Amino acid sequence: MTTTYAALLRGINVGGSKKVPMADLRTLLTGLGHTGVATYLQSGNAVFTTDAGDEDTLAADLTQALEKHFGFTVDVLVRDHTYLKAVRDACPFPAADLQPKQLHVTYFSTPVDADRFASIDQQAFLPEEFRLGDRALYLYAPEGLGRSKLAETLSKPRLLKGLTATSRNWNTVVKLVEMTAQG
């Protein structure tokens, strides 16, 4: 069965490091045998269709291809349309009433439980808030991610140990659902 996936690359094309041109990413995905390859923005979002593999295998294959081609490691998460749509639909914040820059989703490689973030005093960060979902964390940051003290705290290595985590703003969350639906 053919499935459409989104590949979410972590930490590329930021501040001049780990440059991955989107044309090269499309070429790599096509070279791996995927079809319907498209990219979104310059921040490591690609959509492709395949009938081979599961999310973890597809992510590992792309990670290996990126390292071979560019000479550096890039963490990759691969998620299908059903998952991406479920994350969008389960948003605990009123997305339709917020500016897209105020709402973000961090996708995780594995499920996380509340115990991992229990040390964070959520009251101390209000009006910023976060909620956990299915391999995802939703962040409401009214002043945007760049000014968010809560986002800074949530990204501490001790909290993310053993996880691959990559964040997307709400516009990208919605766009990836749309792009994977077209497959």
Disulfide bonds with the S-S distance in Angstrom:
none
